[in-house]
Amino acid sequence: MRKSFILVCFMIPFLLFSQNRDKRSAPFTIRYGIGIPKSVSSQKFRTAFNGVFETNLSVNARLFSNFFVGVGLQYSHFQNNKQVFVYYQAKDPKTGNATGATLSYNTRMIGNSGFLKIGYDQFFEKGFATFALNTGYSVVNYKNVINDSAEANLPFISTTFNAPYLQPEVSLSFMADRSLTFSLLFSYTTMLSKFDPKAPRFNAIGQMRDRSNNYFMSWINIGFGVTVLLGKR
């Protein structure tokens, strides 16, 4: 998928150079995307979680020219880094002593979001490039949390948090027929909240303690999309 994104980056300048100024965006569009997110920025966040998939769906209306605005929903799914969190040495919650049992981690970070999309379509002969900004609010839950009662994780804090986010997005869409396109897409999401390893109970993990945490949680997403074009153009 990274190779696809690199190809898109190289193609966009040539496509814009040969842009078709006579075409206009459809009055209404339904835009769907799905991809695999990759954790970046904060070292603690990168160490803790890998992306499983992210998907979003928006309904949009043309404002003027080729500018459009829309509203949508997004679902983001991350899993603990399996190379770091291989096994957990279980402890008695009352005494704090090891019980001898081991449990494998399967902690998930699930985000459900609503967003506003503002974008612009730039047409070329076989399709269009889209430059958009999604801005919204996300409710994030940590699932399958192992309540490690090590001192570094205490006192326990909530496994749920809410935060606004910004998500610039670039996509390259190719016409399949008059009302349907298929796309390559790239986005960069910045959650306006720092990662707190105490929430998923990771603060006692040795690999986490020496990692920096100087920036908000963020991730890139490279994937594919579909756009349905509605109304006369």
C-alpha positions as CSV (number, residue, x, y, z in Angstrom):
1,M,0.0,0.0,0.0
2,R,2.9,2.3,0.6
3,K,4.0,1.8,-3.0
4,S,0.5,2.8,-4.1
5,F,0.8,6.1,-2.1
6,I,4.2,6.9,-3.6
7,L,2.7,6.3,-7.1
8,V,-0.2,8.6,-6.3
9,C,2.3,11.3,-5.1
10,F,4.2,11.1,-8.4
11,M,1.1,11.1,-10.5
12,I,-0.8,14.0,-9.0
13,P,1.4,16.8,-10.4
14,F,1.1,15.4,-13.9
15,L,-2.7,14.9,-13.5
16,L,-3.2,18.5,-12.3
17,F,-1.1,19.8,-15.2
18,S,-3.5,18.2,-17.6
19,Q,-6.6,19.1,-15.5
20,N,-10.0,19.4,-17.1
21,R,-11.5,22.8,-16.1
22,D,-14.9,22.1,-17.7
23,K,-15.9,19.3,-15.3
24,R,-17.7,20.0,-12.1
25,S,-18.2,18.0,-8.9
26,A,-21.5,16.1,-8.6
27,P,-24.2,18.0,-6.6
28,F,-24.1,15.2,-4.1
29,T,-21.6,12.4,-3.3
30,I,-21.3,9.5,-1.0
31,R,-17.7,8.8,-0.2
32,Y,-16.4,5.6,1.5
33,G,-12.8,4.8,2.4
34,I,-11.0,1.9,4.2
35,G,-7.3,1.4,5.0
36,I,-4.7,0.3,7.5
37,P,-3.6,3.0,9.9
38,K,0.1,3.2,11.0
39,S,0.9,4.8,14.4
40,V,3.3,7.7,14.2
41,S,4.5,10.7,16.4
42,S,4.5,9.7,20.1
43,Q,7.0,6.8,20.7
44,K,4.8,5.4,23.5
45,F,1.8,5.3,21.2
46,R,3.8,3.7,18.4
47,T,5.2,1.1,20.8
48,A,1.8,0.3,22.3
49,F,-0.5,0.0,19.3
50,N,-0.6,-1.1,15.7
51,G,-3.5,-0.3,13.3
52,V,-5.9,-3.0,12.3
53,F,-8.2,-1.0,10.0
54,E,-10.0,2.3,9.7
55,T,-13.1,3.1,7.7
56,N,-15.2,6.1,7.2
57,L,-18.4,7.1,5.3
58,S,-19.5,10.7,4.4
59,V,-22.5,12.3,2.6
60,N,-21.5,15.5,0.8
61,A,-23.0,18.4,-1.1
62,R,-21.3,20.8,-3.6
63,L,-21.1,24.3,-2.3
64,F,-19.8,26.2,-5.4
65,S,-17.4,25.4,-8.2
66,N,-15.7,22.1,-7.2
67,F,-15.8,22.8,-3.4
68,F,-18.0,20.6,-1.3
69,V,-18.9,20.0,2.4
70,G,-20.2,16.9,4.1
71,V,-20.8,15.0,7.3
72,G,-19.6,11.5,8.2
73,L,-18.8,8.7,10.6
74,Q,-15.5,7.0,11.2
75,Y,-14.4,3.8,12.9
76,S,-10.8,3.3,13.9
77,H,-9.4,-0.1,15.3
78,F,-6.0,-0.6,16.8
79,Q,-4.5,-3.7,18.6
80,N,-1.6,-3.9,21.1
81,N,1.8,-4.4,19.5
82,K,2.2,-8.1,19.5
83,Q,6.0,-7.9,19.3
84,V,6.1,-6.0,22.6
85,F,3.1,-7.4,24.6
86,V,3.7,-11.1,24.1
87,Y,2.7,-12.4,27.5
88,Y,1.5,-11.0,30.8
89,Q,2.6,-12.5,34.1
90,A,-0.7,-12.7,36.1
91,K,-0.7,-11.3,39.6
92,D,-3.1,-11.8,42.5
93,P,-5.1,-8.5,42.8
94,K,-5.1,-8.7,46.6
95,T,-1.4,-9.5,47.3
96,G,0.3,-8.4,44.1
97,N,2.2,-11.7,44.0
98,A,2.7,-13.6,40.7
99,T,0.3,-16.5,40.4
100,G,2.4,-18.4,37.9
101,A,-0.2,-18.0,35.2
102,T,0.4,-16.1,31.9
103,L,-2.1,-14.4,29.7
104,S,-1.5,-13.1,26.2
105,Y,-2.5,-9.5,25.6
106,N,-5.4,-8.7,23.2
107,T,-6.0,-5.1,24.1
108,R,-7.9,-3.0,21.5
109,M,-8.2,0.7,21.0
110,I,-11.6,1.5,19.4
111,G,-12.5,4.9,18.2
112,N,-16.0,6.0,17.0
113,S,-16.1,9.5,15.5
114,G,-18.4,12.0,13.8
115,F,-16.8,14.6,11.5
116,L,-17.3,17.5,9.2
117,K,-15.6,17.3,5.8
118,I,-14.6,20.2,3.6
119,G,-12.9,19.5,0.3
120,Y,-12.1,20.3,-3.3
121,D,-12.2,18.1,-6.4
122,Q,-9.6,18.7,-9.2
123,F,-10.6,16.9,-12.4
124,F,-8.4,15.3,-15.0
125,E,-9.4,13.2,-18.1
126,K,-10.1,9.9,-16.3
127,G,-11.1,11.1,-12.9
128,F,-10.3,13.6,-10.2
129,A,-8.0,14.3,-7.2
130,T,-9.6,15.3,-3.9
131,F,-8.0,17.5,-1.2
132,A,-10.1,17.5,2.0
133,L,-10.0,18.2,5.7
134,N,-12.0,16.1,8.1
135,T,-12.4,17.5,11.6
136,G,-14.5,15.9,14.2
137,Y,-14.8,14.4,17.7
138,S,-14.0,10.8,18.7
139,V,-15.1,8.6,21.6
140,V,-12.2,6.1,22.2
141,N,-12.5,2.9,24.3
142,Y,-9.8,0.5,25.3
143,K,-11.2,-3.1,25.1
144,N,-10.0,-6.4,26.6
145,V,-7.9,-4.5,29.2
146,I,-5.9,-6.6,31.6
147,N,-6.1,-4.8,35.0
148,D,-2.5,-5.1,35.9
149,S,-2.4,-3.8,39.5
150,A,1.3,-2.9,39.4
151,E,2.1,0.3,41.2
152,A,2.9,2.2,37.9
153,N,-0.8,1.6,36.8
154,L,-2.4,2.8,40.0
155,P,-4.7,4.5,40.7
156,F,-6.7,3.0,37.8
157,I,-8.1,5.6,35.4
158,S,-10.9,5.4,32.9
159,T,-10.5,3.2,29.9
160,T,-12.6,5.7,27.8
161,F,-11.7,9.1,26.7
162,N,-13.0,11.7,24.2
163,A,-11.0,14.1,22.0
164,P,-11.3,16.2,18.9
165,Y,-9.2,15.4,15.9
166,L,-7.9,16.8,12.5
167,Q,-7.5,14.6,9.4
168,P,-6.1,16.0,6.2
169,E,-6.9,13.7,3.3
170,V,-5.8,13.3,-0.3
171,S,-7.3,10.8,-2.7
172,L,-7.0,10.0,-6.4
173,S,-10.3,8.7,-8.0
174,F,-10.7,7.0,-11.3
175,M,-14.1,6.8,-13.1
176,A,-15.6,3.3,-13.3
177,D,-18.7,4.7,-15.0
178,R,-20.7,8.0,-14.9
179,S,-21.8,7.6,-11.3
180,L,-19.0,5.5,-9.6
181,T,-15.3,6.0,-9.0
182,F,-12.6,3.9,-7.2
183,S,-9.9,5.7,-5.3
184,L,-6.5,5.5,-3.7
185,L,-6.3,7.5,-0.6
186,F,-4.0,8.8,2.1
187,S,-4.8,10.6,5.3
188,Y,-2.9,11.9,8.4
189,T,-4.9,11.9,11.7
190,T,-3.9,14.0,14.7
191,M,-5.9,13.2,17.9
192,L,-5.7,16.3,20.1
193,S,-4.9,14.2,23.1
194,K,-1.7,12.6,24.4
195,F,-1.5,8.9,24.9
196,D,-1.8,7.8,28.5
197,P,-0.4,4.3,29.0
198,K,-2.2,4.0,32.3
199,A,-5.6,3.9,30.6
200,P,-4.9,0.5,28.8
201,R,-2.8,-0.5,31.9
202,F,0.5,-0.5,30.0
203,N,2.4,1.8,32.3
204,A,4.3,-1.0,34.0
205,I,5.6,-2.6,30.8
206,G,9.4,-2.2,30.5
207,Q,9.4,-1.3,26.8
208,M,7.0,1.6,27.5
209,R,9.0,3.3,30.3
210,D,11.9,4.5,28.3
211,R,9.8,5.9,25.4
212,S,9.1,9.5,24.9
213,N,5.6,10.9,24.8
214,N,6.0,14.5,23.5
215,Y,3.3,14.8,20.9
216,F,-0.4,14.0,20.4
217,M,-1.5,10.6,19.2
218,S,-1.4,10.5,15.4
219,W,-1.4,8.0,12.6
220,I,-1.3,7.8,8.8
221,N,-3.8,5.7,6.8
222,I,-3.2,4.4,3.3
223,G,-6.1,2.7,1.6
224,F,-8.8,2.5,-1.0
225,G,-12.1,4.3,-1.5
226,V,-15.4,4.4,-3.5
227,T,-17.3,7.5,-4.4
228,V,-20.9,7.4,-5.6
229,L,-21.8,10.5,-7.7
230,L,-25.5,11.7,-7.5
231,G,-27.4,14.3,-9.5
232,K,-26.8,16.0,-12.8
233,R,-23.4,17.7,-13.4
